[in-house]
Amino acid sequence: MTDELVVQVAQGQLLGKKEGQTHAFYDIPYGQFAGRFKYVAAPNTWGGTRLATKPGPIFNQDINRLGPVMGSKPEEKNQSEDAFRLNVWTTGSQTKKPVLFWIHGGGFLTGGGALPWYNGQSLAENGDIVVVTVNYRLGALGHLYQPGVADDNLALHDLITALTWVKDNIAVFGGDPDQITVAGQSVGAWYTLALFASPLARDMIHRIGLLSFPGAAEPLTKDKAAMLTAILLAQLGLDDPAELTQVPVEKIVTAQGAVALEMQKRTGDPVPTGFYPYIDGHIITGSIMQGALDRANAQTQLFAGTTTNETTAFFQQPAVKKQANYFEMIQKTTADIFQIPTQTLVAGFAAQQAPSYLYDMAFAAKYPMMLACHCIDLPFIFNNFAQWDNAPMLADVDTSKAYPLAEHMQAYFTQFVKTGNPNQEDQLDWPQFAANHPAKIVFNQVITVEK
């Protein structure tokens, strides 16, 4: 790869751009739109050279409910039903480098690999790895259950298609197709584990990273998924499910909030249930945690952790913050939704002799009602604070503590991507988790190990 930043993938030539010491390639099609609720089709080929110099669209979505901690980006408004795109950062193609395939979070409803928060320049540059970020369909557009109208678990199928594209093409970017780590945050971690457990994807994955895995959310049954579809049809005033293919996409996106609240009334679930993956019998065959544990062995490696106060991010409403039991509620919901499932999973992997590493992100926001909230680990792992310029969770952050911590966290993460073990010289040793030695590393203003 020379300075002209041109590579040849299966579909044609791509022209990228220089970002620092990396070459960045944006808006690369891994597939093309074949119709709403249909499996993604093979991507088009092109003659000449396709410009891959700026981020493309993300999939249709409503306003990000985590804006009160993450902030917002104008790129969130660039939306399309044809956003089957991924992005690549690399320092060059001269040697085979390990690959990070990153899956964004967003509660199954928002987000996109094209958003600046997931800019992979620093990860690729400092870690000497190839970084890939990816879009996948969201909400009802990604997980509607309606036989005869919607194909199964489209968002997961999108991710499998993108991962297959990476395996087939990443070598021209200097990536090793036989050394791909799949990782993600929040729902991105959920999808990561689902892919690891799935018969359709697991042969491509041997190393996974789970940041803030919401393990309390198991796949829906088909009965619950059908109930969501019925509520959506009622919200839109439709009798024939086939009409969903013709409704303006904005109407489907807007209706989803009311659908989740109505579903919560009917089921009594503590958290509103929206459109997310269901047991379809081939991509998802049952519990993703059990499926992953069944597959874990000495040749699979796991990096997983949570923030200390995950759920403050979801409870920033003024009335909620005034509740006397606010911090007790945060502690319980953080434990139930994130920490206990993550620790159970890590312990289960370790019991299968799978090298496993557990962390706690305890670095807190200045605002006392936010603390170490959901998403606060992202700017540290990506070490791209400039992309988080309007994030309330980083307001008045002590950069003399945050920047060195980011360098360490990123180094641990990229070393895991490269070797399956986060440890390297000049860093505090991060012990492997074991039943008789349930150690974890704590990332705070000072890094410590709890044994």
VOGU-864524 format. One record per residue (C-alpha): x, y, z; residue in three letters. Coordinates in steps of 0.001 Angstrom, whole numbers, plus 500000, padded with zeros to 6 digits. Example, Ala and Ser with C-alpha at 12.3 -4.5 7.8 and 13.67 -1.06 7.14 Angstrom:
<pts>
512300495500507800Ala;513670498940507140Ser;
</pts>
This chain:
<pts>
500000500000500000Met;501598503258498852Thr;500773506874499595Asp;498138506974496859Glu;495924504951499231Leu;494403502740496545Val;493524499086497237Val;491826496434495149Gln;488951494586496843Val;486725492002495169Ala;484297494656493843Gln;486866497112492460Gly;489414499738493482Gln;489053501953496571Leu;490726505292497202Leu;491225506029500899Gly;492734508935502812Lys;495597509523505207Lys;494642509960508889Glu;497723510440511027Gly;499890507398510428Gln;496959505336509160Thr;495162504873505879His;491403505177506365Ala;488828503714503982Phe;485221504776504574Tyr;481806503773503271Asp;482858500420501774Ile;479845498359500623Pro;479740494862502077Tyr;476317494315500488Gly;473449496140498858Gln;469816496797499698Phe;467513494103498260Ala;464269495381499763Gly;462991496158503244Arg;463024493103505548Phe;465059491100503006Lys;468521489613503384Tyr;471259491905502145Val;472318491114498564Ala;475860490783497247Ala;477495494186496772Pro;477761495760493347Asn;481050495884491502Thr;482288499132490016Trp;484629500289487312Gly;487344502823487962Gly;488105503858491542Thr;485481504365494254Arg;486122507226496657Leu;486356505923500219Ala;487443509177501812Thr;484483510167503991Lys;481939508375506210Pro;478707507272504576Gly;475187506920505954Pro;474004504899508938Ile;470762502938509166Phe;467448504640509969Asn;466947505480513627Gln;465445507897516121Asp;467300510200518511Ile;469942508474520630Asn;468521508094524146Arg;472085508201525554Leu;472683511701524226Gly;472612513022527830Pro;475920511206528479Val;477448510703524991Met;476467513982523374Gly;475468514066519714Ser;477020514190516252Lys;475659515713513009Pro;476553512448511260Glu;473666510791513143Glu;471267512544510740Lys;472784510976507610Asn;470498507919507368Gln;469458505436504709Ser;467908501996504315Glu;470917501199502124Asp;473736501673504640Ala;475411498280504267Phe;478846499790504787Arg;481983499263506797Leu;485132501305507430Asn;488789500246507707Val;491878501810509322Trp;495327500329508709Thr;498972501377508966Thr;499846499529505768Gly;499625496259503887Ser;503259495180504059Gln;502691492725506909Thr;499777490638508126Lys;498235492310511141Lys;495545491109513561Pro;492083492502512835Val;489521494075515164Leu;485929493792513889Phe;484027496339516010Trp;480232496236516552Ile;478673499441517885His;476047499617520620Gly;472803501580520781Gly;470127499446522418Gly;469258497640519142Phe;467784500981518010Leu;470539503532517344Thr;474177503938516380Gly;476387503212513394Gly;479942502199512598Gly;480285505388510542Ala;479847507657513584Leu;482947509577514777Pro;482869507971518232Trp;484171504777516607Tyr;486980506358514604Asn;489671503687514675Gly;492747505743513795Gln;494304505674517267Ser;493607501949517762Leu;495191501065514415Ala;498099503466514796Glu;499105502737518378Asn;498198499048518378Gly;499461498179514888Asp;496229496359514104Ile;493623496700511351Val;490351498175512659Val;486965497593511020Val;483699499264512090Thr;480360498221510638Val;476717499261510247Asn;473816496835510725Tyr;470036497301510527Arg;468296498567513644Leu;465021498064515500Gly;462092496624513559Ala;464063496999510333Leu;466627494569511729Gly;464508492174513810His;460867492185512726Leu;459270488747513089Tyr;456655488239510410Gln;456914485023508366Pro;456344485715504675Gly;457261489390505071Val;460572489500506957Ala;463576487223506722Asp;465033486010510037Asp;467117488286512325Asn;468307490576509579Leu;470723492562511736Ala;472620489424512675Leu;472631488318509059His;474035491755508126Asp;476870491256510614Leu;477634487750509347Ile;477707489120505780Thr;480061491926506815Ala;482311489546508745Leu;482485487250505705Thr;483407490251503529Trp;486197491121505958Val;487527487569505942Lys;487550487578502128Asp;489016491067501591Asn;490959492239504639Ile;494314490915503408Ala;494610493778500887Val;494507496209503828Phe;497282494316505635Gly;494900492318507831Gly;495217488640508701Asp;491913486902507792Pro;492761484078510167Asp;493194486385513162Gln;489985488363513596Ile;488840489517517031Thr;485159490444517194Val;484335492962519906Ala;481648495445520790Gly;480106497563523502Gln;476639497184525036Ser;474380495715522331Val;477550495397520250Gly;478821493021522939Ala;475500491159522814Trp;475826490685519058Tyr;479461489647519509Thr;478477486828521849Leu;475529485857519632Ala;477875485508516657Leu;480372483521518714Phe;477545481166519743Ala;475901480954516308Ser;476490477897514107Pro;476606480280511117Leu;479460482491512349Ala;481491480809515040Arg;484070479236512737Asp;485250482763511883Met;485682483850515525Ile;488071482616518202His;488665485772520228Arg;486012488149521578Ile;485853491389523549Gly;482711492276525493Leu;482373495808526869Leu;479259496304529022Ser;477536493116527877Phe;473794493412528749Pro;473523489720529556Gly;470122489968531211Ala;468611490322527721Ala;468122486851526314Glu;466758486352522772Pro;463011486736522419Leu;460733483792521881Thr;458795483830518618Lys;455620484466520643Asp;457048487677522117Lys;458465488721518760Ala;455032488186517159Ala;453433490290519902Met;455790493159519079Leu;454820492950515414Thr;451112493012516283Ala;451603496103518476Ile;453566497824515694Leu;450793497137513188Leu;448235498585515620Ala;450371501682516209Gln;450572502279512471Leu;446902501468511831Gly;447703498585509481Leu;445793495325509021Asp;448046493634506459Asp;451645493026507618Pro;452814493235503996Ala;452013496958504131Glu;455042497397506388Leu;457215497115503282Thr;455616500282501856Gln;455177502479504949Val;457575505462505041Pro;460566504286507038Val;460327507265509419Glu;456907506093510593Lys;458277502683511590Ile;461220504276513390Val;459016506746515267Thr;456489504098516337Ala;459053501880518019Gln;459157503773521324Gly;455423503423521849Ala;455621499753520838Val;458224499063523535Ala;456169500797526231Leu;452993498933525261Glu;454936495668525251Met;456171496426528769Gln;452583496937529954Lys;451588493547528588Arg;454561491544529846Thr;455384493351533095Gly;459109493243532231Asp;461229495677534281Pro;462775497174531119Val;460788498032527958Pro;461224495320525322Thr;461687496508521752Gly;462642494782518531Phe;465693492678519191Tyr;466899489212518192Pro;464622486217518563Tyr;465208482466518457Ile;464909481683514752Asp;466356478172514865Gly;469428478690512701His;471200482015513387Ile;470053481955517030Ile;469164478533518370Thr;468614479367522064Gly;470370481148524919Ser;473407482983523551Ile;475198482692526903Met;474724478938527008Gln;475640478626523339Gly;478856480548523940Ala;479738478502527023Leu;479171475296525058Asp;481674476485522481Arg;484342477921524836Ala;487620475995525058Asn;491356476507525453Ala;491584477914521907Gln;489033480691522526Thr;489886483870524435Gln;487647486381526197Leu;488141489989527340Phe;485106491338529235Ala;484101493990531714Gly;481608496591532827Thr;481563500111534185Thr;480940500587537895Thr;477716502565537474Asn;476381501456534077Glu;472765502469534438Thr;473190506112535426Thr;473313506647531649Ala;469703505478531342Phe;468370507402534342Phe;469285511034533656Gln;465666512241533783Gln;465325515005536441Pro;462482513258538300Ala;464418509994538504Val;467602511651539763Lys;465639513188542642Lys;464519509814543969Gln;465890509032547432Ala;466915505528546391Asn;468642506648543159Tyr;472052505160543928Phe;470587501921545288Glu;468585501583542062Met;471732502210539993Ile;473698499610541939Gln;470992496955541588Lys;470208497498537908Thr;473895497687537008Thr;474504494391538778Ala;471426492615537407Asp;471679493718533770Ile;475449493901533265Phe;477806492855536057Gln;476373489526537215Ile;475853488133533680Pro;479351489265532659Thr;480999487709535694Gln;478991484513535204Thr;480112484334531589Leu;483780484959532410Val;483685482313535128Ala;482049479880532711Gly;484671480491530025Phe;487446480057532563Ala;485904476749533682Ala;486211475577530054Gln;489935476480530148Gln;489337479472527867Ala;491816482265528752Pro;489578484997530204Ser;490213488491531529Tyr;487761490597533564Leu;487867494367534122Tyr;485935497104535938Asp;485895500615534482Met;485641502861537527Ala;486831506210536151Phe;483958508550537001Ala;482453511576535306Ala;482713514822537256Lys;478930515003537585Tyr;478010512983540707Pro;474788511586539222Met;476677510105536254Met;479750508512537830Leu;481339505659535822Ala;478396505422533446Cys;477597503255530449His;479791504316527473Cys;482464506097529532Ile;484996503397528597Asp;484645504037524843Leu;486769507210524513Pro;489438505471526619Phe;489591502266524566Ile;489484504189521272Phe;491653506962522796Asn;489876509496520591Asn;488676512141523046Phe;488474514787520293Ala;485540512833518828Gln;483652513219522136Trp;483849517012522276Asp;480254517542523487Asn;479871514463525707Ala;478480515475529143Pro;480168512443530738Met;483573513956529852Leu;482800517551530881Ala;485736519010532854Asp;487533515663532729Val;490968515653534383Asp;493060515051531277Thr;496216514538533350Ser;494564511347534640Lys;492316510437531694Ala;494876510536528887Tyr;497448508228530519Pro;494639505832531508Leu;493443505770527893Ala;496920504873526685Glu;497062501954529115His;493541500712528402Met;494070500872524669Gln;497391499042524993Ala;495763496223526985Tyr;492944495965524442Phe;495115495949521319Thr;497522493452522890Gln;494544491152523477Phe;493516491583519823Val;497043490612518792Lys;497706487695521134Thr;494614486760523169Gly;496432488015526283Asn;496252491728527249Pro;499569491737529087Asn;502808493233527831Gln;505924494731529367Glu;505734498012531282Asp;502096497499532335Gln;500586496200535554Leu;500039492458535192Asp;496400491590534521Trp;495815488112535967Pro;493812485548534059Gln;490458484815535690Phe;490113481426537368Ala;487564479878539717Ala;490122479727542522Asn;491551483108541517His;488681485399540377Pro;490887488395539681Ala;489977491551537787Lys;491751494742536831Ile;490205498062537881Val;490670501022535548Phe;490515504259537519Asn;492739507270538015Gln;495176504628539267Val;495046501095537810Ile;494804498332540415Thr;494154494582540505Val;491565492979542765Glu;492218489319543608Lys;
</pts>
